[in-house]
Amino acid sequence: MFRQTWFLQPVSTFGIYGLDVLIVLVNYALGMLLVAWLDGRRDGTVVPLSLAWRWCAGVGLACGLWGVASVAMRPDREPTVRVAALQPGVRWRELAGTAEARDRAILDVLSEQTRRAGAQGAKLVVWPESALHADPQLAFREPLSALARELGAYLFVGYRVATPSGNRNEVVTIGPDGAFLGKYGKDHPVSFMHETSVTRGTYPTYETPFGVVAAAICADIDFTDTLRKLARNGAKVIAVPSADWLEISTKHYVLAVFRALETGAAVVKSEHSRDSVIVDGAGAMVATAVTPQGSSAVLVADVAARRGLPLAARWGDWVGWSCVGGLLVLRLLRLLGLGGRARARRRGARGSWPRGERDAIGEHVDGVLR
């Protein structure tokens, strides 16, 4: 669904969990209809066909309303800034020589790509995660400052530095005047790969002539909280240096679409060789280089952010928490004897439903509650 942005705009209000609920309901209604049909073939009464059709009608109406809302919510996209995501086609560890020699080699490749992006008018350029393995503020301050001044662009440079307490997995932002503006530490290190990030927990943003910009790193787009915090701080363009492995490279970039929809910010994801993407504030992928086996690319595109702060960013995962609250209420009603079976029996006693359908509905609702 990530390519069907005409249908995804309500995610800016309901968040990804709102879309999840809709998908679950569609599958639930279709499953109920299938069970009712099978029941009819064997003269069973577990799920009445009339109940299944009512569910399908209700869910169909919900999908229709969602689609209408999506078309109505689609914003006018007027490009505000030209951005670039660099994909060098090679990883630091694949280069030969010492750590310093590898840094110099990847710096040369990315500097050349940055100049190509600058020649196309890019004013914000994103390098991959852990592109360098030394602190750019110390090891490469002068060449990076000179590069930013040469192009008059903002550079987001990913790097990794090992320390006794863990890794500093960071991205530094360099202004068009060559000044180092600040750094961001990865918020969600991949724990099952024993990754660490000792400087996480801060969410800096930077004022620019084309709006507020910020950075996140790779797995941060797997979660709803990090980019939401940056959007609340005013970010309208979010750079996401990444380093993906082969097995997730056909899927991971998709999450940039939903984070853009939830925050209204354009997302610029740069990966070493597999899945770089640029997504505007309406969730449309305006440039991609998805090549799981690896390739070199310089993505350049004009992007616009959504006006204002979407409800999904302001209220957070409110749909998800509402679902949790609803389940707790239903469970409480069940414990108080007010669940589906008790209601069905009371209604049956008043003669409102035929006995067979009454019992089937009671069993069905009890199953949902369980």
C-alpha positions as CSV (number, residue, x, y, z in Angstrom):
1,M,0.0,0.0,0.0
2,F,2.9,2.4,0.5
3,R,2.7,3.5,-3.2
4,Q,-1.0,4.3,-3.0
5,T,-0.6,7.7,-1.4
6,W,-4.1,8.7,-2.7
7,F,-5.5,6.2,-0.1
8,L,-3.0,6.9,2.8
9,Q,-3.6,10.5,3.7
10,P,-5.7,9.8,6.8
11,V,-2.5,8.3,8.3
12,S,-1.6,11.9,9.1
13,T,-4.5,11.9,11.5
14,F,-4.8,8.3,12.7
15,G,-1.2,7.3,12.4
16,I,0.0,3.9,11.2
17,Y,-2.1,2.1,13.9
18,G,-5.2,3.6,12.3
19,L,-4.3,2.0,9.0
20,D,-3.5,-1.2,10.9
21,V,-7.0,-1.2,12.5
22,L,-8.7,-0.8,9.1
23,I,-6.7,-3.6,7.6
24,V,-7.5,-5.9,10.5
25,L,-11.2,-5.1,10.2
26,V,-11.2,-5.8,6.4
27,N,-9.6,-9.2,7.0
28,Y,-11.9,-10.0,9.9
29,A,-15.0,-9.2,7.9
30,L,-13.8,-11.3,4.9
31,G,-12.9,-14.1,7.2
32,M,-16.3,-14.0,8.9
33,L,-18.0,-14.1,5.5
34,L,-16.0,-17.2,4.5
35,V,-16.8,-19.0,7.7
36,A,-20.5,-18.1,7.3
37,W,-20.5,-19.5,3.8
38,L,-18.8,-22.7,4.9
39,D,-21.3,-23.0,7.8
40,G,-24.1,-22.7,5.2
41,R,-22.6,-25.5,3.1
42,R,-22.6,-27.9,6.1
43,D,-25.8,-26.5,7.7
44,G,-23.9,-25.1,10.6
45,T,-24.8,-21.9,12.6
46,V,-21.5,-20.8,14.1
47,V,-21.6,-17.5,12.2
48,P,-24.9,-16.4,10.7
49,L,-24.6,-15.2,7.1
50,S,-26.6,-12.1,7.9
51,L,-24.1,-11.1,10.6
52,A,-21.2,-11.6,8.3
53,W,-22.8,-9.4,5.6
54,R,-23.5,-6.7,8.2
55,W,-19.8,-6.7,9.1
56,C,-18.8,-6.5,5.5
57,A,-21.2,-3.6,4.9
58,G,-19.9,-1.7,7.9
59,V,-16.2,-2.3,7.0
60,G,-16.9,-1.4,3.4
61,L,-18.4,1.9,4.5
62,A,-15.4,2.6,6.7
63,C,-13.1,1.9,3.7
64,G,-15.2,4.2,1.6
65,L,-15.1,7.0,4.1
66,W,-11.3,6.5,4.5
67,G,-10.8,6.8,0.8
68,V,-13.0,9.9,0.5
69,A,-11.1,11.5,3.4
70,S,-7.8,10.7,1.7
71,V,-8.7,12.4,-1.5
72,A,-10.0,15.4,0.4
73,M,-6.9,15.6,2.6
74,R,-4.3,15.4,-0.1
75,P,-2.3,18.7,0.1
76,D,-1.1,20.9,-2.7
77,R,2.6,20.2,-2.9
78,E,4.6,23.2,-3.8
79,P,8.3,22.4,-3.8
80,T,10.3,24.3,-1.2
81,V,13.8,22.9,-1.3
82,R,15.9,20.6,-3.5
83,V,17.5,17.8,-1.5
84,A,19.9,14.9,-2.2
85,A,20.5,11.4,-0.9
86,L,23.9,9.9,-1.7
87,Q,24.3,6.2,-2.4
88,P,28.1,5.6,-2.9
89,G,27.8,1.9,-3.9
90,V,30.4,0.8,-1.5
91,R,30.7,0.3,2.3
92,W,33.5,1.3,4.6
93,R,34.3,-2.2,5.6
94,E,34.5,-3.3,1.9
95,L,37.5,-1.0,1.3
96,A,41.0,-2.1,1.7
97,G,43.7,-0.7,4.0
98,T,43.8,0.9,7.4
99,A,40.8,2.5,9.1
100,E,42.3,5.9,8.1
101,A,42.7,4.9,4.5
102,R,39.2,3.6,4.3
103,D,37.9,6.9,5.7
104,R,39.9,8.8,3.1
105,A,38.6,6.6,0.3
106,I,34.9,6.9,1.2
107,L,35.3,10.6,1.9
108,D,36.6,11.0,-1.7
109,V,33.7,9.1,-3.1
110,L,31.0,10.9,-1.1
111,S,32.6,14.3,-1.7
112,E,32.5,13.7,-5.5
113,Q,28.8,12.7,-5.2
114,T,28.1,15.7,-3.1
115,R,29.5,18.0,-5.8
116,R,27.3,16.2,-8.4
117,A,24.3,16.8,-6.2
118,G,25.3,20.5,-5.7
119,A,25.7,20.9,-9.4
120,Q,22.0,19.9,-9.7
121,G,21.0,22.5,-7.2
122,A,20.7,20.5,-4.0
123,K,20.7,22.6,-0.8
124,L,20.6,19.7,1.6
125,V,22.7,16.6,1.1
126,V,22.5,13.4,3.2
127,W,25.4,10.9,3.6
128,P,24.9,7.2,4.8
129,E,25.0,6.0,8.3
130,S,28.5,5.2,9.6
131,A,30.1,6.5,6.4
132,L,33.1,7.6,8.4
133,H,34.7,5.9,11.4
134,A,36.2,9.0,12.9
135,D,34.7,12.1,14.3
136,P,34.4,14.5,11.4
137,Q,34.6,17.5,13.7
138,L,38.1,16.4,14.6
139,A,39.5,14.3,11.7
140,F,37.9,16.0,8.6
141,R,36.7,19.3,9.8
142,E,38.5,21.5,7.2
143,P,37.6,19.4,4.0
144,L,34.0,19.0,5.1
145,S,33.7,22.7,5.9
146,A,35.2,23.7,2.6
147,L,32.9,21.3,0.8
148,A,29.8,22.8,2.4
149,R,31.0,26.4,1.6
150,E,31.8,25.4,-1.9
151,L,28.3,24.2,-2.6
152,G,26.4,26.5,-0.2
153,A,24.5,23.5,1.1
154,Y,23.7,21.8,4.4
155,L,25.5,18.4,4.8
156,F,24.4,15.6,7.0
157,V,27.3,13.3,7.6
158,G,26.9,9.9,9.3
159,Y,29.8,8.5,11.3
160,R,30.5,5.9,14.0
161,V,33.2,6.2,16.8
162,A,33.9,3.4,19.2
163,T,34.3,4.4,22.9
164,P,34.9,2.3,26.1
165,S,31.2,2.8,27.0
166,G,29.8,1.9,23.6
167,N,29.5,3.4,20.1
168,R,28.8,6.9,19.2
169,N,26.5,6.4,16.2
170,E,25.9,10.0,15.1
171,V,25.2,12.4,12.3
172,V,26.7,15.8,12.2
173,T,25.1,18.8,10.5
174,I,27.3,21.3,8.6
175,G,25.9,24.6,7.5
176,P,26.5,26.3,4.1
177,D,29.0,28.6,5.8
178,G,31.1,25.6,6.8
179,A,30.1,25.8,10.5
180,F,29.4,22.5,12.4
181,L,25.9,23.1,13.8
182,G,25.4,20.1,16.0
183,K,25.1,16.3,16.1
184,Y,22.4,13.7,16.7
185,G,22.8,10.3,18.3
186,K,20.9,7.3,17.1
187,D,17.7,6.9,19.1
188,H,17.0,3.2,18.4
189,P,20.1,1.1,18.1
190,V,19.5,-2.4,16.8
191,S,19.9,-4.3,20.0
192,F,19.7,-7.8,18.6
193,M,22.8,-7.0,16.6
194,H,24.5,-5.7,19.8
195,E,24.5,-2.2,18.5
196,T,24.8,0.7,21.0
197,S,24.3,4.4,20.9
198,V,25.7,6.2,23.9
199,T,24.7,9.7,22.8
200,R,21.0,9.2,22.1
201,G,18.1,11.1,23.7
202,T,18.4,14.6,22.2
203,Y,16.5,15.9,19.2
204,P,18.2,19.0,17.8
205,T,16.7,21.0,14.9
206,Y,18.3,23.7,12.8
207,E,16.7,26.8,11.3
208,T,17.4,27.3,7.6
209,P,16.1,29.7,4.9
210,F,13.8,26.9,3.6
211,G,12.5,25.8,7.0
212,V,13.6,23.8,10.0
213,V,15.6,20.6,9.4
214,A,16.7,17.7,11.6
215,A,18.3,14.3,11.4
216,A,17.5,10.7,12.5
217,I,19.4,7.5,11.8
218,C,18.3,4.2,10.1
219,A,16.2,2.2,12.6
220,D,14.7,5.3,14.1
221,I,12.2,5.3,11.2
222,D,11.0,1.8,12.4
223,F,9.3,3.5,15.3
224,T,6.8,6.3,15.5
225,D,8.3,8.4,18.4
226,T,11.6,9.8,17.1
227,L,10.5,11.6,14.0
228,R,7.4,12.7,15.9
229,K,9.6,14.4,18.4
230,L,11.6,16.1,15.7
231,A,8.4,17.3,14.0
232,R,7.1,18.7,17.3
233,N,10.3,20.7,17.4
234,G,9.4,22.1,14.0
235,A,11.3,19.9,11.6
236,K,10.0,20.0,8.0
237,V,12.9,18.1,6.4
238,I,14.4,15.1,8.2
239,A,17.7,13.5,7.0
240,V,18.0,9.8,7.7
241,P,21.4,8.3,7.1
242,S,21.0,4.5,7.0
243,A,23.0,1.2,6.7
244,D,20.7,-1.7,5.8
245,W,21.5,-5.3,5.3
246,L,20.3,-7.3,2.3
247,E,17.4,-9.0,3.9
248,I,15.5,-5.8,4.8
249,S,16.6,-3.6,1.9
250,T,13.4,-4.3,-0.1
251,K,11.2,-3.3,2.9
252,H,13.0,-0.9,5.2
253,Y,12.7,2.2,2.9
254,V,8.9,1.8,2.9
255,L,8.8,3.1,6.5
256,A,9.9,6.5,5.4
257,V,6.6,6.9,3.6
258,F,4.6,6.4,6.8
259,R,6.9,8.5,9.0
260,A,6.5,11.3,6.4
261,L,2.7,11.0,6.5
262,E,2.6,11.0,10.3
263,T,4.9,14.0,10.7
264,G,4.2,16.0,7.6
265,A,8.0,16.3,7.1
266,A,9.9,15.3,4.0
267,V,12.2,12.3,4.7
268,V,15.6,12.0,2.9
269,K,17.0,8.5,3.5
270,S,20.6,7.8,2.3
271,E,21.9,4.2,2.3
272,H,25.3,2.9,1.2
273,S,24.2,0.9,-1.8
274,R,20.7,-0.7,-1.4
275,D,17.7,1.4,-0.6
276,S,17.9,5.2,-0.7
277,V,14.7,7.2,-1.1
278,I,13.3,10.7,-0.9
279,V,9.8,11.1,0.3
280,D,7.8,14.4,0.4
281,G,5.5,15.5,3.2
282,A,2.5,13.9,1.6
283,G,4.1,10.5,1.6
284,A,5.0,10.3,-2.1
285,M,8.3,8.8,-3.1
286,V,9.8,11.4,-5.5
287,A,13.1,9.6,-6.0
288,T,14.3,6.0,-5.2
289,A,17.3,3.8,-5.7
290,V,16.2,0.4,-4.4
291,T,18.8,-2.1,-5.5
292,P,19.3,-4.9,-3.0
293,Q,22.4,-6.3,-4.8
294,G,24.0,-2.8,-4.6
295,S,24.4,0.2,-6.9
296,S,25.8,3.8,-6.9
297,A,23.3,6.6,-7.1
298,V,22.8,10.3,-6.5
299,L,19.2,11.1,-5.8
300,V,18.1,14.7,-6.2
301,A,14.5,15.9,-5.9
302,D,12.4,18.9,-4.9
303,V,10.3,18.2,-1.8
304,A,7.6,20.1,0.1
305,A,6.4,19.6,3.7
306,R,2.8,19.4,4.8
307,R,1.5,22.7,6.3
308,G,1.0,22.6,10.1
309,L,1.6,19.7,12.4
310,P,-0.5,16.6,11.7
311,L,-2.7,15.2,14.4
312,A,-0.7,12.0,14.4
313,A,2.3,13.9,15.4
314,R,0.5,16.0,18.0
315,W,-1.4,13.2,19.7
316,G,1.0,10.4,19.1
317,D,-0.2,6.8,19.0
318,W,-3.7,7.7,20.2
319,V,-5.4,5.1,18.0
320,G,-3.3,2.3,19.4
321,W,-3.8,3.4,23.0
322,S,-7.6,3.7,22.3
323,C,-7.6,0.1,21.1
324,V,-5.8,-1.0,24.3
325,G,-8.4,1.0,26.4
326,G,-11.3,-0.5,24.4
327,L,-10.0,-4.1,25.0
328,L,-9.7,-3.4,28.8
329,V,-13.3,-2.0,28.9
330,L,-14.6,-5.1,27.0
331,R,-12.8,-7.4,29.4
332,L,-14.2,-5.5,32.4
333,L,-17.7,-5.9,30.9
334,R,-17.1,-9.6,30.5
335,L,-16.0,-9.9,34.1
336,L,-19.1,-8.1,35.2
337,G,-21.4,-10.4,33.3
338,L,-22.2,-7.8,30.6
339,G,-20.4,-9.6,27.8
340,G,-21.7,-10.8,24.5
341,R,-23.3,-14.1,25.7
342,A,-25.1,-12.5,28.6
343,R,-26.5,-9.8,26.3
344,A,-27.5,-12.3,23.6
345,R,-29.4,-14.4,26.2
346,R,-31.3,-11.4,27.5
347,R,-32.2,-10.3,24.0
348,G,-33.3,-13.9,23.2
349,A,-35.5,-13.9,26.3
350,R,-37.3,-10.9,24.9
351,G,-37.8,-12.7,21.6
352,S,-35.7,-10.2,19.5
353,W,-33.7,-12.9,17.8
354,P,-34.3,-16.5,16.7
355,R,-32.8,-18.9,19.2
356,G,-30.2,-20.4,16.8
357,E,-29.0,-17.0,15.6
358,R,-29.1,-15.6,19.2
359,D,-26.8,-18.4,20.5
360,A,-24.4,-18.1,17.5
361,I,-24.0,-14.4,18.0
362,G,-23.4,-14.8,21.7
363,E,-20.7,-17.4,21.0
364,H,-19.2,-15.2,18.4
365,V,-19.0,-12.1,20.6
366,D,-17.6,-14.1,23.4
367,G,-14.9,-15.4,21.0
368,V,-14.0,-11.8,20.0
369,L,-13.7,-10.8,23.7
370,R,-11.5,-13.8,24.4
